């Protein structure tokens, strides 16, 4: 049986039968990455953002009320004569 050029091109048995050549390869040390944080679900992230915004709105509302009280004190005090005359 005649062997064509293609038969030799795909014959790798000589690689399997030959002695393996080993090259000196330095041992690679792989640095381990820190563990990834647990995945945050969209729902829990949304709930946390809504909670933070609600807290900020409450703080702003309290500050707004205090400004109104100060304005009322100032405006009612400015109508009175500071010298009592």
Backbone as XML, in Angstrom:
<?xml version="1.0"?>
<chain id="A" units="angstrom">
  <residue number="1" name="UNK">
    <atom name="N" x="0.842" y="-1.163" z="0.000"/>
    <atom name="CA" x="0.000" y="0.000" z="0.000"/>
    <atom name="C" x="0.894" y="1.236" z="0.000"/>
  </residue>
  <residue number="2" name="UNK">
    <atom name="N" x="0.609" y="2.100" z="-0.870"/>
    <atom name="CA" x="1.426" y="3.298" z="-1.007"/>
    <atom name="C" x="0.923" y="4.366" z="-0.057"/>
  </residue>
  <residue number="3" name="UNK">
    <atom name="N" x="1.878" y="5.040" z="0.543"/>
    <atom name="CA" x="1.517" y="6.128" z="1.452"/>
    <atom name="C" x="1.641" y="7.431" z="0.705"/>
  </residue>
  <residue number="4" name="UNK">
    <atom name="N" x="0.599" y="8.179" z="0.755"/>
    <atom name="CA" x="0.620" y="9.483" z="0.113"/>
    <atom name="C" x="1.225" y="10.511" z="1.060"/>
  </residue>
  <residue number="5" name="UNK">
    <atom name="N" x="1.400" y="11.699" z="0.553"/>
    <atom name="CA" x="1.969" y="12.778" z="1.349"/>
    <atom name="C" x="1.074" y="13.106" z="2.543"/>
  </residue>
  <residue number="6" name="UNK">
    <atom name="N" x="-0.231" y="13.041" z="2.342"/>
    <atom name="CA" x="-1.159" y="13.374" z="3.409"/>
    <atom name="C" x="-1.078" y="12.363" z="4.545"/>
  </residue>
  <residue number="7" name="UNK">
    <atom name="N" x="-0.799" y="11.097" z="4.241"/>
    <atom name="CA" x="-0.706" y="10.083" z="5.292"/>
    <atom name="C" x="0.438" y="10.409" z="6.252"/>
  </residue>
  <residue number="8" name="UNK">
    <atom name="N" x="1.552" y="10.851" z="5.741"/>
    <atom name="CA" x="2.689" y="11.187" z="6.587"/>
    <atom name="C" x="2.428" y="12.473" z="7.386"/>
  </residue>
  <residue number="9" name="UNK">
    <atom name="N" x="1.668" y="13.361" z="6.802"/>
    <atom name="CA" x="1.406" y="14.624" z="7.472"/>
    <atom name="C" x="0.570" y="14.419" z="8.732"/>
  </residue>
  <residue number="10" name="UNK">
    <atom name="N" x="-0.306" y="13.405" z="8.720"/>
    <atom name="CA" x="-1.179" y="13.184" z="9.862"/>
    <atom name="C" x="-0.694" y="12.071" z="10.782"/>
  </residue>
  <residue number="11" name="UNK">
    <atom name="N" x="0.414" y="11.439" z="10.460"/>
    <atom name="CA" x="0.935" y="10.353" z="11.290"/>
    <atom name="C" x="1.776" y="10.959" z="12.418"/>
  </residue>
  <residue number="12" name="UNK">
    <atom name="N" x="1.279" y="10.854" z="13.645"/>
    <atom name="CA" x="2.015" y="11.397" z="14.782"/>
    <atom name="C" x="2.513" y="10.285" z="15.693"/>
  </residue>
  <residue number="13" name="UNK">
    <atom name="N" x="2.442" y="9.068" z="15.232"/>
    <atom name="CA" x="2.857" y="7.956" z="16.084"/>
    <atom name="C" x="4.331" y="8.077" z="16.471"/>
  </residue>
  <residue number="14" name="UNK">
    <atom name="N" x="5.140" y="8.649" z="15.613"/>
    <atom name="CA" x="6.559" y="8.800" z="15.956"/>
    <atom name="C" x="6.725" y="9.718" z="17.168"/>
  </residue>
  <residue number="15" name="UNK">
    <atom name="N" x="5.804" y="10.664" z="17.363"/>
    <atom name="CA" x="5.881" y="11.529" z="18.537"/>
    <atom name="C" x="5.557" y="10.754" z="19.806"/>
  </residue>
  <residue number="16" name="UNK">
    <atom name="N" x="4.599" y="9.854" z="19.702"/>
    <atom name="CA" x="4.192" y="9.080" z="20.861"/>
    <atom name="C" x="5.258" y="8.067" z="21.255"/>
  </residue>
  <residue number="17" name="UNK">
    <atom name="N" x="5.996" y="7.545" z="20.272"/>
    <atom name="CA" x="7.000" y="6.527" z="20.531"/>
    <atom name="C" x="8.348" y="7.116" z="20.918"/>
  </residue>
  <residue number="18" name="UNK">
    <atom name="N" x="8.584" y="8.349" z="20.589"/>
    <atom name="CA" x="9.886" y="8.938" z="20.872"/>
    <atom name="C" x="10.000" y="9.304" z="22.345"/>
  </residue>
  <residue number="19" name="UNK">
    <atom name="N" x="11.232" y="9.473" z="22.774"/>
    <atom name="CA" x="11.483" y="9.841" z="24.154"/>
    <atom name="C" x="11.124" y="11.318" z="24.336"/>
  </residue>
  <residue number="20" name="UNK">
    <atom name="N" x="10.439" y="11.602" z="25.429"/>
    <atom name="CA" x="10.033" y="12.979" z="25.685"/>
    <atom name="C" x="11.249" y="13.823" z="26.022"/>
  </residue>
  <residue number="21" name="UNK">
    <atom name="N" x="11.286" y="14.993" z="25.453"/>
    <atom name="CA" x="12.355" y="15.932" z="25.735"/>
    <atom name="C" x="11.823" y="16.909" z="26.768"/>
  </residue>
  <residue number="22" name="UNK">
    <atom name="N" x="12.547" y="16.998" z="27.879"/>
    <atom name="CA" x="12.112" y="17.899" z="28.930"/>
    <atom name="C" x="13.056" y="19.089" z="28.983"/>
  </residue>
  <residue number="23" name="UNK">
    <atom name="N" x="12.491" y="20.252" z="28.978"/>
    <atom name="CA" x="13.280" y="21.467" z="29.110"/>
    <atom name="C" x="13.210" y="21.918" z="30.549"/>
  </residue>
  <residue number="24" name="UNK">
    <atom name="N" x="14.266" y="22.599" z="30.996"/>
    <atom name="CA" x="14.248" y="23.150" z="32.339"/>
    <atom name="C" x="13.329" y="24.366" z="32.347"/>
  </residue>
  <residue number="25" name="UNK">
    <atom name="N" x="12.228" y="24.200" z="33.009"/>
    <atom name="CA" x="11.252" y="25.279" z="33.101"/>
    <atom name="C" x="11.188" y="25.702" z="34.556"/>
  </residue>
  <residue number="26" name="UNK">
    <atom name="N" x="11.385" y="26.982" z="34.826"/>
    <atom name="CA" x="11.318" y="27.427" z="36.216"/>
    <atom name="C" x="9.909" y="27.217" z="36.771"/>
  </residue>
  <residue number="27" name="UNK">
    <atom name="N" x="9.877" y="26.898" z="38.061"/>
    <atom name="CA" x="8.586" y="26.690" z="38.702"/>
    <atom name="C" x="7.898" y="28.041" z="38.862"/>
  </residue>
  <residue number="28" name="UNK">
    <atom name="N" x="6.714" y="28.118" z="38.361"/>
    <atom name="CA" x="5.964" y="29.362" z="38.452"/>
    <atom name="C" x="5.111" y="29.349" z="39.711"/>
  </residue>
  <residue number="29" name="UNK">
    <atom name="N" x="5.180" y="30.412" z="40.434"/>
    <atom name="CA" x="4.346" y="30.545" z="41.629"/>
    <atom name="C" x="3.243" y="31.547" z="41.310"/>
  </residue>
  <residue number="30" name="UNK">
    <atom name="N" x="2.057" y="31.080" z="41.461"/>
    <atom name="CA" x="0.909" y="31.914" z="41.145"/>
    <atom name="C" x="0.396" y="32.543" z="42.440"/>
  </residue>
  <residue number="31" name="UNK">
    <atom name="N" x="0.331" y="33.845" z="42.429"/>
    <atom name="CA" x="-0.196" y="34.546" z="43.599"/>
    <atom name="C" x="-1.702" y="34.382" z="43.621"/>
  </residue>
  <residue number="32" name="UNK">
    <atom name="N" x="-2.206" y="34.013" z="44.780"/>
    <atom name="CA" x="-3.649" y="33.841" z="44.885"/>
    <atom name="C" x="-4.313" y="35.201" z="45.045"/>
  </residue>
  <residue number="33" name="UNK">
    <atom name="N" x="-5.364" y="35.380" z="44.310"/>
    <atom name="CA" x="-6.134" y="36.623" z="44.404"/>
    <atom name="C" x="-6.982" y="36.570" z="45.668"/>
  </residue>
  <residue number="34" name="UNK">
    <atom name="N" x="-7.229" y="37.738" z="46.252"/>
    <atom name="CA" x="-8.091" y="37.746" z="47.438"/>
    <atom name="C" x="-9.478" y="37.242" z="47.053"/>
  </residue>
  <residue number="35" name="UNK">
    <atom name="N" x="-10.167" y="36.628" z="47.992"/>
    <atom name="CA" x="-11.488" y="36.103" z="47.644"/>
    <atom name="C" x="-12.431" y="37.229" z="47.233"/>
  </residue>
  <residue number="36" name="UNK">
    <atom name="N" x="-13.212" y="36.935" z="46.241"/>
    <atom name="CA" x="-14.157" y="37.931" z="45.743"/>
    <atom name="C" x="-15.273" y="38.114" z="46.759"/>
  </residue>
  <residue number="37" name="UNK">
    <atom name="N" x="-15.759" y="39.345" z="46.886"/>
    <atom name="CA" x="-16.871" y="39.550" z="47.810"/>
    <atom name="C" x="-18.094" y="38.795" z="47.306"/>
  </residue>
  <residue number="38" name="UNK">
    <atom name="N" x="-18.957" y="38.409" z="48.208"/>
    <atom name="CA" x="-20.130" y="37.670" z="47.754"/>
    <atom name="C" x="-20.959" y="38.537" z="46.816"/>
  </residue>
  <residue number="39" name="UNK">
    <atom name="N" x="-21.551" y="37.928" z="45.823"/>
    <atom name="CA" x="-22.330" y="38.715" z="44.871"/>
    <atom name="C" x="-23.517" y="39.377" z="45.563"/>
  </residue>
  <residue number="40" name="UNK">
    <atom name="N" x="-23.745" y="40.621" z="45.199"/>
    <atom name="CA" x="-24.848" y="41.372" z="45.769"/>
    <atom name="C" x="-25.993" y="41.335" z="44.756"/>
  </residue>
  <residue number="41" name="UNK">
    <atom name="N" x="-27.124" y="40.918" z="45.228"/>
    <atom name="CA" x="-28.243" y="40.856" z="44.310"/>
    <atom name="C" x="-28.750" y="42.262" z="44.028"/>
  </residue>
  <residue number="42" name="UNK">
    <atom name="N" x="-29.398" y="42.398" z="42.922"/>
    <atom name="CA" x="-29.944" y="43.699" z="42.522"/>
    <atom name="C" x="-30.959" y="44.170" z="43.552"/>
  </residue>
  <residue number="43" name="UNK">
    <atom name="N" x="-31.783" y="43.266" z="44.052"/>
    <atom name="CA" x="-32.823" y="43.647" z="45.013"/>
    <atom name="C" x="-32.213" y="44.173" z="46.307"/>
  </residue>
  <residue number="44" name="UNK">
    <atom name="N" x="-31.188" y="43.493" z="46.823"/>
    <atom name="CA" x="-30.596" y="43.952" z="48.081"/>
    <atom name="C" x="-29.846" y="45.262" z="47.888"/>
  </residue>
  <residue number="45" name="UNK">
    <atom name="N" x="-29.210" y="45.454" z="46.745"/>
    <atom name="CA" x="-28.523" y="46.718" z="46.468"/>
    <atom name="C" x="-29.532" y="47.854" z="46.351"/>
  </residue>
  <residue number="46" name="UNK">
    <atom name="N" x="-30.660" y="47.584" z="45.710"/>
    <atom name="CA" x="-31.706" y="48.585" z="45.562"/>
    <atom name="C" x="-32.291" y="48.945" z="46.926"/>
  </residue>
  <residue number="47" name="UNK">
    <atom name="N" x="-32.530" y="47.937" z="47.761"/>
    <atom name="CA" x="-33.079" y="48.191" z="49.096"/>
    <atom name="C" x="-32.113" y="49.020" z="49.938"/>
  </residue>
  <residue number="48" name="UNK">
    <atom name="N" x="-30.825" y="48.732" z="49.847"/>
    <atom name="CA" x="-29.827" y="49.489" z="50.606"/>
    <atom name="C" x="-29.777" y="50.939" z="50.135"/>
  </residue>
  <residue number="49" name="UNK">
    <atom name="N" x="-29.865" y="51.157" z="48.839"/>
    <atom name="CA" x="-29.841" y="52.526" z="48.307"/>
    <atom name="C" x="-31.090" y="53.289" z="48.740"/>
  </residue>
  <residue number="50" name="UNK">
    <atom name="N" x="-32.234" y="52.628" z="48.711"/>
    <atom name="CA" x="-33.472" y="53.291" z="49.127"/>
    <atom name="C" x="-33.430" y="53.637" z="50.612"/>
  </residue>
  <residue number="51" name="UNK">
    <atom name="N" x="-32.886" y="52.752" z="51.417"/>
    <atom name="CA" x="-32.780" y="53.016" z="52.852"/>
    <atom name="C" x="-31.866" y="54.215" z="53.123"/>
  </residue>
  <residue number="52" name="UNK">
    <atom name="N" x="-30.741" y="54.284" z="52.420"/>
    <atom name="CA" x="-29.813" y="55.402" z="52.602"/>
    <atom name="C" x="-30.465" y="56.723" z="52.185"/>
  </residue>
  <residue number="53" name="UNK">
    <atom name="N" x="-31.199" y="56.697" z="51.081"/>
    <atom name="CA" x="-31.869" y="57.916" z="50.627"/>
    <atom name="C" x="-32.953" y="58.343" z="51.611"/>
  </residue>
  <residue number="54" name="UNK">
    <atom name="N" x="-33.670" y="57.397" z="52.187"/>
    <atom name="CA" x="-34.712" y="57.731" z="53.158"/>
    <atom name="C" x="-34.094" y="58.383" z="54.391"/>
  </residue>
  <residue number="55" name="UNK">
    <atom name="N" x="-32.949" y="57.839" z="54.856"/>
    <atom name="CA" x="-32.270" y="58.440" z="56.016"/>
    <atom name="C" x="-31.836" y="59.871" z="55.715"/>
  </residue>
  <residue number="56" name="UNK">
    <atom name="N" x="-31.286" y="60.093" z="54.528"/>
    <atom name="CA" x="-30.849" y="61.440" z="54.154"/>
    <atom name="C" x="-32.030" y="62.401" z="54.064"/>
  </residue>
  <residue number="57" name="UNK">
    <atom name="N" x="-33.143" y="61.941" z="53.533"/>
    <atom name="CA" x="-34.316" y="62.802" z="53.434"/>
    <atom name="C" x="-34.837" y="63.186" z="54.815"/>
  </residue>
  <residue number="58" name="UNK">
    <atom name="N" x="-34.804" y="62.253" z="55.761"/>
    <atom name="CA" x="-35.239" y="62.567" z="57.129"/>
    <atom name="C" x="-34.324" y="63.602" z="57.766"/>
  </residue>
  <residue number="59" name="UNK">
    <atom name="N" x="-33.007" y="63.468" z="57.545"/>
    <atom name="CA" x="-32.073" y="64.451" z="58.089"/>
    <atom name="C" x="-32.306" y="65.821" z="57.473"/>
  </residue>
  <residue number="60" name="UNK">
    <atom name="N" x="-32.531" y="65.876" z="56.178"/>
    <atom name="CA" x="-32.768" y="67.143" z="55.501"/>
    <atom name="C" x="-34.078" y="67.759" z="55.986"/>
  </residue>
  <residue number="61" name="UNK">
    <atom name="N" x="-35.086" y="66.933" z="56.206"/>
    <atom name="CA" x="-36.377" y="67.442" z="56.681"/>
    <atom name="C" x="-36.215" y="68.076" z="58.062"/>
  </residue>
  <residue number="62" name="UNK">
    <atom name="N" x="-35.443" y="67.450" z="58.933"/>
    <atom name="CA" x="-35.199" y="68.016" z="60.264"/>
    <atom name="C" x="-34.454" y="69.346" z="60.160"/>
  </residue>
  <residue number="63" name="UNK">
    <atom name="N" x="-33.465" y="69.419" z="59.303"/>
    <atom name="CA" x="-32.711" y="70.665" z="59.121"/>
    <atom name="C" x="-33.628" y="71.746" z="58.552"/>
  </residue>
  <residue number="64" name="UNK">
    <atom name="N" x="-34.510" y="71.373" z="57.638"/>
    <atom name="CA" x="-35.436" y="72.322" z="57.037"/>
    <atom name="C" x="-36.383" y="72.880" z="58.097"/>
  </residue>
  <residue number="65" name="UNK">
    <atom name="N" x="-36.895" y="72.022" z="58.959"/>
    <atom name="CA" x="-37.779" y="72.469" z="60.038"/>
    <atom name="C" x="-37.051" y="73.437" z="60.972"/>
  </residue>
  <residue number="66" name="UNK">
    <atom name="N" x="-35.810" y="73.147" z="61.279"/>
    <atom name="CA" x="-35.032" y="74.033" z="62.151"/>
    <atom name="C" x="-34.822" y="75.394" z="61.494"/>
  </residue>
  <residue number="67" name="UNK">
    <atom name="N" x="-34.564" y="75.429" z="60.210"/>
    <atom name="CA" x="-34.420" y="76.706" z="59.503"/>
    <atom name="C" x="-35.717" y="77.510" z="59.562"/>
  </residue>
  <residue number="68" name="UNK">
    <atom name="N" x="-36.851" y="76.833" z="59.421"/>
    <atom name="CA" x="-38.143" y="77.518" z="59.503"/>
    <atom name="C" x="-38.332" y="78.112" z="60.901"/>
  </residue>
  <residue number="69" name="UNK">
    <atom name="N" x="-38.004" y="77.346" z="61.953"/>
    <atom name="CA" x="-38.123" y="77.856" z="63.332"/>
    <atom name="C" x="-37.226" y="79.080" z="63.540"/>
  </residue>
  <residue number="70" name="UNK">
    <atom name="N" x="-35.995" y="79.008" z="63.034"/>
    <atom name="CA" x="-35.087" y="80.149" z="63.175"/>
    <atom name="C" x="-35.638" y="81.372" z="62.445"/>
  </residue>
  <residue number="71" name="UNK">
    <atom name="N" x="-36.175" y="81.165" z="61.269"/>
    <atom name="CA" x="-36.736" y="82.273" z="60.499"/>
    <atom name="C" x="-37.899" y="82.908" z="61.259"/>
  </residue>
  <residue number="72" name="UNK">
    <atom name="N" x="-38.762" y="82.066" z="61.800"/>
    <atom name="CA" x="-39.910" y="82.602" z="62.540"/>
    <atom name="C" x="-39.459" y="83.369" z="63.781"/>
  </residue>
  <residue number="73" name="UNK">
    <atom name="N" x="-38.463" y="82.862" z="64.493"/>
    <atom name="CA" x="-37.943" y="83.577" z="65.667"/>
    <atom name="C" x="-37.347" y="84.914" z="65.257"/>
  </residue>
  <residue number="74" name="UNK">
    <atom name="N" x="-36.589" y="84.882" z="64.174"/>
    <atom name="CA" x="-35.945" y="86.117" z="63.712"/>
    <atom name="C" x="-36.984" y="87.130" z="63.240"/>
  </residue>
  <residue number="75" name="UNK">
    <atom name="N" x="-37.943" y="86.670" z="62.457"/>
    <atom name="CA" x="-38.921" y="87.598" z="61.892"/>
    <atom name="C" x="-39.835" y="88.166" z="62.972"/>
  </residue>
  <residue number="76" name="UNK">
    <atom name="N" x="-40.196" y="87.370" z="63.973"/>
    <atom name="CA" x="-41.051" y="87.901" z="65.040"/>
    <atom name="C" x="-40.246" y="88.806" z="65.956"/>
  </residue>
  <residue number="77" name="UNK">
    <atom name="N" x="-38.969" y="88.550" z="66.154"/>
    <atom name="CA" x="-38.115" y="89.380" z="66.991"/>
    <atom name="C" x="-37.761" y="90.688" z="66.313"/>
  </residue>
  <residue number="78" name="UNK">
    <atom name="N" x="-37.656" y="90.700" z="64.995"/>
    <atom name="CA" x="-37.250" y="91.917" z="64.310"/>
    <atom name="C" x="-38.368" y="92.938" z="64.258"/>
  </residue>
  <residue number="79" name="UNK">
    <atom name="N" x="-39.615" y="92.505" z="64.470"/>
    <atom name="CA" x="-40.729" y="93.438" z="64.474"/>
    <atom name="C" x="-40.812" y="94.205" z="65.804"/>
  </residue>
  <residue number="80" name="UNK">
    <atom name="N" x="-40.187" y="93.691" z="66.838"/>
    <atom name="CA" x="-40.215" y="94.370" z="68.130"/>
    <atom name="C" x="-39.072" y="95.374" z="68.213"/>
  </residue>
  <residue number="81" name="UNK">
    <atom name="N" x="-39.315" y="96.409" z="68.948"/>
    <atom name="CA" x="-38.298" y="97.445" z="69.146"/>
    <atom name="C" x="-37.264" y="96.926" z="70.125"/>
  </residue>
  <residue number="82" name="UNK">
    <atom name="N" x="-35.991" y="96.820" z="69.725"/>
    <atom name="CA" x="-34.982" y="96.265" z="70.607"/>
    <atom name="C" x="-34.744" y="97.123" z="71.867"/>
  </residue>
  <residue number="83" name="UNK">
    <atom name="N" x="-35.135" y="98.392" z="71.817"/>
    <atom name="CA" x="-34.908" y="99.296" z="72.957"/>
    <atom name="C" x="-36.135" y="99.399" z="73.839"/>
  </residue>
  <residue number="84" name="UNK">
    <atom name="N" x="-37.215" y="98.682" z="73.462"/>
    <atom name="CA" x="-38.438" y="98.693" z="74.278"/>
    <atom name="C" x="-39.200" y="99.991" z="74.200"/>
  </residue>
  <residue number="85" name="UNK">
    <atom name="N" x="-39.042" y="100.799" z="73.160"/>
    <atom name="CA" x="-39.733" y="102.077" z="73.049"/>
    <atom name="C" x="-40.938" y="101.990" z="72.160"/>
  </residue>
</chain>
